[in-house]
Amino acid sequence: MKRTWLLIAILTAVSCVNQTVNQEVNMLQDFSFDEVWDASIRAVNDIGYTIDSVDKETGFISAESGPHVFQHAPPRMSIMITSSKGKVYVDCKLLQKEQFIDLFGIGSSTVRKFMHALHSNLRT
């Protein structure tokens, strides 16, 4: 009987899992749009993602880590880079598939890794 209740509890928890979005926005004051764009492209590659779509005119970058559910990183990343009044804004979102359960905060740590790689690339 205990196994049945445990199985029901697990199935209920898994069926309630929705797509999770981890997001971070940074404002960069001392860099141009082109510098941030180039550093973002390098940062995406530095953290092991593969760029599958870019549009420099709109400031959009889309990247993927792979199709496997049990990877150490969620599969989809989108980055929007905008410029306004001498400041450049970087909005990084990580979309986790419904099957991915982020028990250890891997999604938010991936966003932090990207931002760290971006800042490192801007310093060089």
Rosetta constraint file for C-alpha pairs under 8 A:
AtomPair CA 1 CA 5 HARMONIC 6.50 0.50
AtomPair CA 2 CA 6 HARMONIC 6.13 0.50
AtomPair CA 3 CA 7 HARMONIC 6.02 0.50
AtomPair CA 4 CA 8 HARMONIC 6.18 0.50
AtomPair CA 5 CA 9 HARMONIC 6.10 0.50
AtomPair CA 6 CA 10 HARMONIC 6.20 0.50
AtomPair CA 7 CA 11 HARMONIC 6.14 0.50
AtomPair CA 8 CA 12 HARMONIC 6.05 0.50
AtomPair CA 9 CA 13 HARMONIC 6.20 0.50
AtomPair CA 10 CA 14 HARMONIC 6.18 0.50
AtomPair CA 11 CA 15 HARMONIC 6.06 0.50
AtomPair CA 12 CA 16 HARMONIC 6.40 0.50
AtomPair CA 13 CA 17 HARMONIC 6.81 0.50
AtomPair CA 17 CA 98 HARMONIC 6.07 0.50
AtomPair CA 17 CA 99 HARMONIC 7.28 0.50
AtomPair CA 17 CA 101 HARMONIC 7.32 0.50
AtomPair CA 18 CA 97 HARMONIC 7.86 0.50
AtomPair CA 18 CA 98 HARMONIC 5.10 0.50
AtomPair CA 19 CA 95 HARMONIC 6.85 0.50
AtomPair CA 19 CA 96 HARMONIC 5.57 0.50
AtomPair CA 19 CA 97 HARMONIC 5.42 0.50
AtomPair CA 19 CA 98 HARMONIC 4.63 0.50
AtomPair CA 20 CA 95 HARMONIC 5.98 0.50
AtomPair CA 20 CA 96 HARMONIC 5.24 0.50
AtomPair CA 20 CA 97 HARMONIC 7.32 0.50
AtomPair CA 20 CA 98 HARMONIC 7.50 0.50
AtomPair CA 21 CA 93 HARMONIC 6.51 0.50
AtomPair CA 21 CA 94 HARMONIC 5.57 0.50
AtomPair CA 21 CA 95 HARMONIC 4.87 0.50
AtomPair CA 21 CA 96 HARMONIC 6.44 0.50
AtomPair CA 22 CA 93 HARMONIC 5.62 0.50
AtomPair CA 22 CA 94 HARMONIC 5.08 0.50
AtomPair CA 22 CA 95 HARMONIC 6.78 0.50
AtomPair CA 22 CA 107 HARMONIC 6.22 0.50
AtomPair CA 22 CA 108 HARMONIC 5.60 0.50
AtomPair CA 22 CA 111 HARMONIC 7.20 0.50
AtomPair CA 23 CA 91 HARMONIC 7.20 0.50
AtomPair CA 23 CA 92 HARMONIC 5.62 0.50
AtomPair CA 23 CA 93 HARMONIC 4.39 0.50
AtomPair CA 23 CA 94 HARMONIC 6.35 0.50
AtomPair CA 23 CA 108 HARMONIC 7.50 0.50
AtomPair CA 23 CA 111 HARMONIC 7.02 0.50
AtomPair CA 24 CA 91 HARMONIC 5.96 0.50
AtomPair CA 24 CA 92 HARMONIC 5.48 0.50
AtomPair CA 24 CA 93 HARMONIC 6.74 0.50
AtomPair CA 24 CA 111 HARMONIC 6.93 0.50
AtomPair CA 25 CA 89 HARMONIC 6.90 0.50
AtomPair CA 25 CA 90 HARMONIC 5.55 0.50
AtomPair CA 25 CA 91 HARMONIC 4.35 0.50
AtomPair CA 25 CA 92 HARMONIC 6.30 0.50
AtomPair CA 26 CA 89 HARMONIC 5.68 0.50
AtomPair CA 26 CA 90 HARMONIC 5.23 0.50
AtomPair CA 26 CA 91 HARMONIC 6.60 0.50
AtomPair CA 27 CA 87 HARMONIC 6.66 0.50
AtomPair CA 27 CA 88 HARMONIC 5.77 0.50
AtomPair CA 27 CA 89 HARMONIC 4.52 0.50
AtomPair CA 27 CA 90 HARMONIC 6.45 0.50
AtomPair CA 28 CA 87 HARMONIC 5.86 0.50
AtomPair CA 28 CA 88 HARMONIC 5.10 0.50
AtomPair CA 28 CA 89 HARMONIC 6.17 0.50
AtomPair CA 28 CA 90 HARMONIC 7.85 0.50
AtomPair CA 29 CA 86 HARMONIC 6.77 0.50
AtomPair CA 29 CA 87 HARMONIC 4.70 0.50
AtomPair CA 29 CA 88 HARMONIC 6.31 0.50
AtomPair CA 30 CA 87 HARMONIC 7.50 0.50
AtomPair CA 31 CA 35 HARMONIC 6.14 0.50
AtomPair CA 31 CA 36 HARMONIC 6.58 0.50
AtomPair CA 31 CA 87 HARMONIC 7.63 0.50
AtomPair CA 31 CA 88 HARMONIC 7.14 0.50
AtomPair CA 32 CA 36 HARMONIC 6.35 0.50
AtomPair CA 32 CA 86 HARMONIC 7.73 0.50
AtomPair CA 32 CA 87 HARMONIC 7.78 0.50
AtomPair CA 32 CA 88 HARMONIC 6.88 0.50
AtomPair CA 33 CA 37 HARMONIC 5.97 0.50
AtomPair CA 33 CA 81 HARMONIC 7.62 0.50
AtomPair CA 33 CA 82 HARMONIC 7.41 0.50
AtomPair CA 33 CA 83 HARMONIC 6.31 0.50
AtomPair CA 33 CA 88 HARMONIC 6.11 0.50
AtomPair CA 34 CA 38 HARMONIC 6.15 0.50
AtomPair CA 35 CA 39 HARMONIC 6.14 0.50
AtomPair CA 35 CA 122 HARMONIC 7.22 0.50
AtomPair CA 36 CA 40 HARMONIC 5.92 0.50
AtomPair CA 36 CA 81 HARMONIC 7.89 0.50
AtomPair CA 36 CA 88 HARMONIC 7.62 0.50
AtomPair CA 36 CA 118 HARMONIC 7.85 0.50
AtomPair CA 36 CA 122 HARMONIC 7.01 0.50
AtomPair CA 37 CA 41 HARMONIC 6.36 0.50
AtomPair CA 37 CA 56 HARMONIC 7.71 0.50
AtomPair CA 37 CA 59 HARMONIC 7.63 0.50
AtomPair CA 37 CA 81 HARMONIC 7.22 0.50
AtomPair CA 38 CA 42 HARMONIC 6.45 0.50
AtomPair CA 39 CA 43 HARMONIC 6.02 0.50
AtomPair CA 39 CA 118 HARMONIC 5.69 0.50
AtomPair CA 39 CA 119 HARMONIC 7.95 0.50
AtomPair CA 39 CA 121 HARMONIC 5.23 0.50
AtomPair CA 39 CA 122 HARMONIC 5.85 0.50
AtomPair CA 40 CA 44 HARMONIC 6.14 0.50
AtomPair CA 40 CA 118 HARMONIC 5.58 0.50
AtomPair CA 40 CA 121 HARMONIC 7.93 0.50
AtomPair CA 41 CA 45 HARMONIC 6.62 0.50
AtomPair CA 41 CA 61 HARMONIC 7.98 0.50
AtomPair CA 42 CA 46 HARMONIC 6.05 0.50
AtomPair CA 42 CA 118 HARMONIC 7.64 0.50
AtomPair CA 42 CA 121 HARMONIC 7.21 0.50
AtomPair CA 43 CA 47 HARMONIC 6.38 0.50
AtomPair CA 43 CA 114 HARMONIC 5.98 0.50
AtomPair CA 43 CA 115 HARMONIC 7.86 0.50
AtomPair CA 43 CA 117 HARMONIC 4.95 0.50
AtomPair CA 43 CA 118 HARMONIC 5.09 0.50
AtomPair CA 43 CA 121 HARMONIC 6.89 0.50
AtomPair CA 44 CA 48 HARMONIC 6.71 0.50
AtomPair CA 44 CA 49 HARMONIC 5.57 0.50
AtomPair CA 44 CA 50 HARMONIC 7.19 0.50
AtomPair CA 44 CA 51 HARMONIC 7.32 0.50
AtomPair CA 44 CA 63 HARMONIC 7.45 0.50
AtomPair CA 44 CA 114 HARMONIC 6.53 0.50
AtomPair CA 44 CA 117 HARMONIC 7.99 0.50
AtomPair CA 45 CA 49 HARMONIC 5.45 0.50
AtomPair CA 45 CA 50 HARMONIC 6.40 0.50
AtomPair CA 45 CA 51 HARMONIC 7.68 0.50
AtomPair CA 46 CA 117 HARMONIC 6.81 0.50
AtomPair CA 47 CA 110 HARMONIC 7.99 0.50
AtomPair CA 47 CA 113 HARMONIC 6.86 0.50
AtomPair CA 47 CA 114 HARMONIC 6.46 0.50
AtomPair CA 47 CA 117 HARMONIC 7.44 0.50
AtomPair CA 48 CA 65 HARMONIC 6.86 0.50
AtomPair CA 49 CA 63 HARMONIC 5.96 0.50
AtomPair CA 49 CA 64 HARMONIC 5.46 0.50
AtomPair CA 49 CA 65 HARMONIC 4.69 0.50
AtomPair CA 50 CA 63 HARMONIC 5.26 0.50
AtomPair CA 50 CA 64 HARMONIC 5.31 0.50
AtomPair CA 50 CA 65 HARMONIC 6.23 0.50
AtomPair CA 51 CA 61 HARMONIC 7.17 0.50
AtomPair CA 51 CA 62 HARMONIC 5.87 0.50
AtomPair CA 51 CA 63 HARMONIC 4.12 0.50
AtomPair CA 51 CA 64 HARMONIC 6.46 0.50
AtomPair CA 52 CA 62 HARMONIC 5.86 0.50
AtomPair CA 52 CA 63 HARMONIC 5.35 0.50
AtomPair CA 52 CA 64 HARMONIC 6.97 0.50
AtomPair CA 53 CA 60 HARMONIC 7.93 0.50
AtomPair CA 53 CA 61 HARMONIC 5.90 0.50
AtomPair CA 53 CA 62 HARMONIC 5.04 0.50
AtomPair CA 53 CA 63 HARMONIC 6.92 0.50
AtomPair CA 54 CA 59 HARMONIC 7.78 0.50
AtomPair CA 54 CA 60 HARMONIC 5.69 0.50
AtomPair CA 54 CA 61 HARMONIC 4.56 0.50
AtomPair CA 54 CA 62 HARMONIC 6.33 0.50
AtomPair CA 55 CA 59 HARMONIC 5.85 0.50
AtomPair CA 55 CA 60 HARMONIC 5.19 0.50
AtomPair CA 55 CA 61 HARMONIC 6.59 0.50
AtomPair CA 56 CA 60 HARMONIC 6.38 0.50
AtomPair CA 58 CA 80 HARMONIC 7.95 0.50
AtomPair CA 58 CA 81 HARMONIC 7.84 0.50
AtomPair CA 58 CA 82 HARMONIC 7.84 0.50
AtomPair CA 59 CA 79 HARMONIC 7.84 0.50
AtomPair CA 59 CA 80 HARMONIC 5.41 0.50
AtomPair CA 59 CA 81 HARMONIC 4.66 0.50
AtomPair CA 59 CA 82 HARMONIC 6.17 0.50
AtomPair CA 60 CA 78 HARMONIC 7.25 0.50
AtomPair CA 60 CA 79 HARMONIC 5.75 0.50
AtomPair CA 60 CA 80 HARMONIC 4.75 0.50
AtomPair CA 60 CA 81 HARMONIC 6.48 0.50
AtomPair CA 61 CA 78 HARMONIC 5.72 0.50
AtomPair CA 61 CA 79 HARMONIC 5.03 0.50
AtomPair CA 61 CA 80 HARMONIC 6.56 0.50
AtomPair CA 62 CA 76 HARMONIC 7.53 0.50
AtomPair CA 62 CA 77 HARMONIC 5.82 0.50
AtomPair CA 62 CA 78 HARMONIC 4.53 0.50
AtomPair CA 62 CA 79 HARMONIC 6.41 0.50
AtomPair CA 63 CA 76 HARMONIC 6.02 0.50
AtomPair CA 63 CA 77 HARMONIC 5.14 0.50
AtomPair CA 63 CA 78 HARMONIC 6.38 0.50
AtomPair CA 64 CA 75 HARMONIC 5.22 0.50
AtomPair CA 64 CA 76 HARMONIC 4.75 0.50
AtomPair CA 64 CA 77 HARMONIC 6.18 0.50
AtomPair CA 65 CA 73 HARMONIC 6.86 0.50
AtomPair CA 65 CA 74 HARMONIC 6.90 0.50
AtomPair CA 65 CA 75 HARMONIC 4.70 0.50
AtomPair CA 65 CA 76 HARMONIC 6.61 0.50
AtomPair CA 66 CA 71 HARMONIC 7.87 0.50
AtomPair CA 66 CA 75 HARMONIC 5.55 0.50
AtomPair CA 67 CA 75 HARMONIC 6.51 0.50
AtomPair CA 68 CA 75 HARMONIC 7.79 0.50
AtomPair CA 69 CA 74 HARMONIC 7.80 0.50
AtomPair CA 69 CA 75 HARMONIC 7.99 0.50
AtomPair CA 69 CA 97 HARMONIC 7.83 0.50
AtomPair CA 69 CA 99 HARMONIC 6.72 0.50
AtomPair CA 69 CA 100 HARMONIC 5.92 0.50
AtomPair CA 70 CA 100 HARMONIC 7.31 0.50
AtomPair CA 72 CA 106 HARMONIC 6.91 0.50
AtomPair CA 73 CA 106 HARMONIC 6.17 0.50
AtomPair CA 73 CA 107 HARMONIC 6.44 0.50
AtomPair CA 73 CA 110 HARMONIC 6.74 0.50
AtomPair CA 74 CA 94 HARMONIC 7.12 0.50
AtomPair CA 74 CA 95 HARMONIC 6.91 0.50
AtomPair CA 74 CA 96 HARMONIC 5.18 0.50
AtomPair CA 74 CA 97 HARMONIC 7.34 0.50
AtomPair CA 74 CA 100 HARMONIC 7.30 0.50
AtomPair CA 74 CA 106 HARMONIC 7.52 0.50
AtomPair CA 74 CA 107 HARMONIC 5.99 0.50
AtomPair CA 75 CA 94 HARMONIC 7.89 0.50
AtomPair CA 75 CA 95 HARMONIC 7.07 0.50
AtomPair CA 75 CA 96 HARMONIC 6.32 0.50
AtomPair CA 75 CA 97 HARMONIC 7.27 0.50
AtomPair CA 76 CA 94 HARMONIC 5.79 0.50
AtomPair CA 76 CA 95 HARMONIC 5.16 0.50
AtomPair CA 76 CA 96 HARMONIC 6.61 0.50
AtomPair CA 77 CA 92 HARMONIC 7.18 0.50
AtomPair CA 77 CA 93 HARMONIC 5.70 0.50
AtomPair CA 77 CA 94 HARMONIC 4.47 0.50
AtomPair CA 77 CA 95 HARMONIC 6.14 0.50
AtomPair CA 78 CA 92 HARMONIC 5.93 0.50
AtomPair CA 78 CA 93 HARMONIC 5.28 0.50
AtomPair CA 78 CA 94 HARMONIC 6.48 0.50
AtomPair CA 79 CA 90 HARMONIC 6.86 0.50
AtomPair CA 79 CA 91 HARMONIC 5.57 0.50
AtomPair CA 79 CA 92 HARMONIC 4.50 0.50
AtomPair CA 79 CA 93 HARMONIC 6.32 0.50
AtomPair CA 80 CA 89 HARMONIC 7.92 0.50
AtomPair CA 80 CA 90 HARMONIC 5.84 0.50
AtomPair CA 80 CA 91 HARMONIC 5.10 0.50
AtomPair CA 80 CA 92 HARMONIC 6.60 0.50
AtomPair CA 81 CA 88 HARMONIC 6.94 0.50
AtomPair CA 81 CA 89 HARMONIC 5.61 0.50
AtomPair CA 81 CA 90 HARMONIC 4.67 0.50
AtomPair CA 81 CA 91 HARMONIC 6.44 0.50
AtomPair CA 82 CA 88 HARMONIC 5.68 0.50
AtomPair CA 82 CA 89 HARMONIC 5.21 0.50
AtomPair CA 82 CA 90 HARMONIC 6.73 0.50
AtomPair CA 83 CA 87 HARMONIC 5.67 0.50
AtomPair CA 83 CA 88 HARMONIC 4.35 0.50
AtomPair CA 83 CA 89 HARMONIC 6.18 0.50
AtomPair CA 84 CA 88 HARMONIC 6.41 0.50
AtomPair CA 84 CA 89 HARMONIC 7.99 0.50
AtomPair CA 92 CA 111 HARMONIC 6.80 0.50
AtomPair CA 93 CA 111 HARMONIC 7.33 0.50
AtomPair CA 94 CA 107 HARMONIC 6.68 0.50
AtomPair CA 94 CA 108 HARMONIC 7.93 0.50
AtomPair CA 94 CA 111 HARMONIC 6.88 0.50
AtomPair CA 96 CA 100 HARMONIC 6.11 0.50
AtomPair CA 96 CA 107 HARMONIC 7.46 0.50
AtomPair CA 102 CA 106 HARMONIC 6.18 0.50
AtomPair CA 102 CA 107 HARMONIC 6.64 0.50
AtomPair CA 105 CA 109 HARMONIC 6.27 0.50
AtomPair CA 106 CA 110 HARMONIC 6.08 0.50
AtomPair CA 107 CA 111 HARMONIC 6.63 0.50
AtomPair CA 108 CA 112 HARMONIC 6.37 0.50
AtomPair CA 109 CA 113 HARMONIC 6.08 0.50
AtomPair CA 110 CA 114 HARMONIC 6.24 0.50
AtomPair CA 111 CA 115 HARMONIC 6.32 0.50
AtomPair CA 112 CA 116 HARMONIC 6.04 0.50
AtomPair CA 113 CA 117 HARMONIC 6.07 0.50
AtomPair CA 114 CA 118 HARMONIC 6.03 0.50
AtomPair CA 115 CA 119 HARMONIC 6.20 0.50
AtomPair CA 116 CA 120 HARMONIC 6.13 0.50
AtomPair CA 117 CA 121 HARMONIC 6.09 0.50
AtomPair CA 118 CA 122 HARMONIC 6.21 0.50
AtomPair CA 119 CA 123 HARMONIC 6.36 0.50
AtomPair CA 120 CA 124 HARMONIC 6.75 0.50
